[in-house]
Amino acid sequence: MKYKKSPQFFMVMGLLSVGMTSAYASSGVVNFTGSIVADSCTVNSGTTDVQVTLGNVSAGDLQSANDHSTHKNFSISLTECPANSNVAFRFDGEQDENNSNLLKITGGDTVATGVAIGLFNADGTALALGDDSTTFPIDGSGSGSANFQAAYISTGAGATAGEANGVANFTIIYD
């Protein structure tokens, strides 16, 4: 016996299949925010590649977790910023394996272990990698200076001697 399929059969089947697939569909909205700034800051030459000498620190001074070396100051100078504004900085780099807030130590054949580099706002409060710093004012001429600190920090029980270098990149955040 042969079944003859009527046009109504195909219409019902088509409507059912559309209804089934739309049961799994959902919708949403993507909102984009931001602003266009009049000028972006220029990092003064001499502070585009900042050299911070943390010095020679005894491994014996970094034996307990979170022991710090002496904090060393450094600055980044800006010009041609939007006048009378504020900026912040975000530092990024390779994170230490034991503490992702700290910058991993790099070096040659004899790299120090159990230690990382910590960054700090000018007031000495910790500045984790990837976090925004405190804000810095830009004067009416579009110039400003941002002050920070850096130090070696023990990441566990006992630092060992060796080279203790690190590299961080920074991004200027406009307020």
C-alpha positions as semicolon CSV with decimal commas, in nm:
position;residue;x (nm);y (nm);z (nm)
1;M;0,000;0,000;0,000
2;K;0,132;0,338;-0,101
3;Y;0,074;0,649;0,107
4;K;0,009;0,971;-0,069
5;K;0,141;1,275;0,115
6;S;-0,075;1,580;0,082
7;P;0,055;1,939;0,068
8;Q;-0,097;1,992;0,415
9;F;0,130;1,718;0,554
10;F;0,443;1,898;0,430
11;M;0,316;2,230;0,561
12;V;0,256;2,088;0,911
13;M;0,597;1,917;0,914
14;G;0,765;2,240;0,805
15;L;0,596;2,440;1,080
16;L;0,688;2,180;1,342
17;S;1,055;2,185;1,241
18;V;1,067;2,566;1,256
19;G;0,905;2,561;1,599
20;M;1,160;2,306;1,725
21;T;1,467;2,502;1,622
22;S;1,340;2,832;1,754
23;A;1,296;2,677;2,096
24;Y;1,674;2,672;2,125
25;A;1,737;3,023;1,994
26;S;1,803;3,315;2,224
27;S;1,886;3,678;2,172
28;G;2,077;3,947;2,351
29;V;2,240;4,284;2,320
30;V;2,605;4,385;2,301
31;N;2,678;4,733;2,436
32;F;3,003;4,909;2,355
33;T;3,125;5,198;2,568
34;G;3,423;5,429;2,553
35;S;3,521;5,774;2,445
36;I;3,743;5,951;2,198
37;V;4,003;6,166;2,374
38;A;4,127;6,493;2,229
39;D;4,493;6,397;2,259
40;S;4,681;6,097;2,381
41;C;4,981;6,142;2,604
42;T;5,337;6,121;2,484
43;V;5,586;5,947;2,709
44;N;5,892;6,170;2,743
45;S;6,207;6,030;2,595
46;G;6,417;5,896;2,877
47;T;6,112;5,741;3,041
48;T;5,992;5,520;2,755
49;D;6,247;5,255;2,855
50;V;6,282;5,306;3,230
51;Q;6,577;5,142;3,404
52;V;6,519;5,063;3,773
53;T;6,822;4,937;3,962
54;L;6,702;4,721;4,250
55;G;7,062;4,660;4,350
56;N;7,238;4,369;4,514
57;V;7,022;4,221;4,787
58;S;7,130;3,943;5,019
59;A;6,933;3,619;4,980
60;G;6,940;3,612;5,361
61;D;6,715;3,922;5,365
62;L;6,448;3,738;5,162
63;Q;6,401;3,417;5,360
64;S;6,036;3,438;5,464
65;A;5,735;3,474;5,236
66;N;5,667;3,841;5,155
67;D;6,003;3,971;5,279
68;H;6,078;4,289;5,080
69;S;6,399;4,453;4,971
70;T;6,423;4,830;4,994
71;H;6,171;4,998;4,764
72;K;6,329;5,185;4,471
73;N;6,153;5,485;4,319
74;F;6,097;5,540;3,948
75;S;5,898;5,790;3,741
76;I;5,730;5,811;3,404
77;S;5,693;6,163;3,258
78;L;5,417;6,257;3,017
79;T;5,350;6,550;2,784
80;E;5,084;6,637;2,526
81;C;4,807;6,486;2,739
82;P;4,454;6,624;2,755
83;A;4,492;6,929;2,981
84;N;4,353;6,918;3,335
85;S;4,281;6,547;3,326
86;N;4,390;6,237;3,515
87;V;4,569;5,925;3,401
88;A;4,648;5,591;3,559
89;F;4,889;5,318;3,455
90;R;4,852;4,944;3,414
91;F;5,164;4,726;3,427
92;D;5,170;4,386;3,262
93;G;5,438;4,124;3,223
94;E;5,516;3,761;3,286
95;Q;5,361;3,665;3,619
96;D;5,549;3,482;3,891
97;E;5,440;3,117;3,925
98;N;5,386;3,148;4,302
99;N;5,216;3,489;4,307
100;S;5,041;3,618;3,995
101;N;5,041;3,974;4,134
102;L;5,420;3,985;4,102
103;L;5,657;4,006;3,806
104;K;5,853;3,690;3,729
105;I;6,231;3,702;3,764
106;T;6,427;3,646;3,442
107;G;6,797;3,617;3,382
108;G;7,072;3,411;3,231
109;D;7,206;3,076;3,344
110;T;7,195;3,158;3,716
111;V;6,848;3,297;3,791
112;A;6,753;3,367;4,151
113;T;6,465;3,156;4,282
114;G;6,201;3,215;4,548
115;V;6,182;3,584;4,464
116;A;5,983;3,811;4,229
117;I;5,950;4,183;4,161
118;G;5,668;4,376;4,322
119;L;5,536;4,709;4,195
120;F;5,392;4,976;4,422
121;N;5,211;5,306;4,394
122;A;5,407;5,610;4,513
123;D;5,250;5,578;4,860
124;G;5,386;5,223;4,894
125;T;5,057;5,038;4,840
126;A;5,097;4,721;4,635
127;L;5,014;4,741;4,265
128;A;4,929;4,399;4,122
129;L;5,010;4,322;3,760
130;G;4,708;4,403;3,544
131;D;4,552;4,642;3,798
132;D;4,518;5,017;3,746
133;S;4,745;5,239;3,954
134;T;4,630;5,538;4,152
135;T;4,552;5,834;3,927
136;F;4,796;6,112;3,846
137;P;4,696;6,468;3,760
138;I;4,781;6,623;3,427
139;D;4,828;7,001;3,450
140;G;4,686;7,272;3,225
141;S;4,979;7,243;2,984
142;G;4,914;6,868;2,937
143;S;5,215;6,751;3,138
144;G;5,245;6,521;3,434
145;S;5,465;6,272;3,611
146;A;5,375;5,937;3,761
147;N;5,582;5,802;4,049
148;F;5,609;5,436;4,142
149;Q;5,822;5,198;4,347
150;A;5,960;4,849;4,290
151;A;6,119;4,591;4,519
152;Y;6,219;4,227;4,535
153;I;5,967;4,018;4,727
154;S;6,023;3,666;4,858
155;T;5,759;3,430;4,720
156;G;5,819;3,144;4,959
157;A;6,063;3,003;5,207
158;G;6,406;3,122;5,109
159;A;6,535;3,307;4,808
160;T;6,845;3,173;4,636
161;A;7,122;3,381;4,483
162;G;7,132;3,459;4,112
163;E;7,037;3,715;3,850
164;A;6,706;3,884;3,929
165;N;6,586;4,086;3,632
166;G;6,236;4,149;3,503
167;V;6,047;4,338;3,235
168;A;5,708;4,506;3,266
169;N;5,514;4,690;2,997
170;F;5,281;4,976;3,082
171;T;4,963;5,115;2,936
172;I;4,831;5,464;3,006
173;I;4,467;5,465;3,120
174;Y;4,275;5,787;3,053
175;D;4,024;5,902;3,313
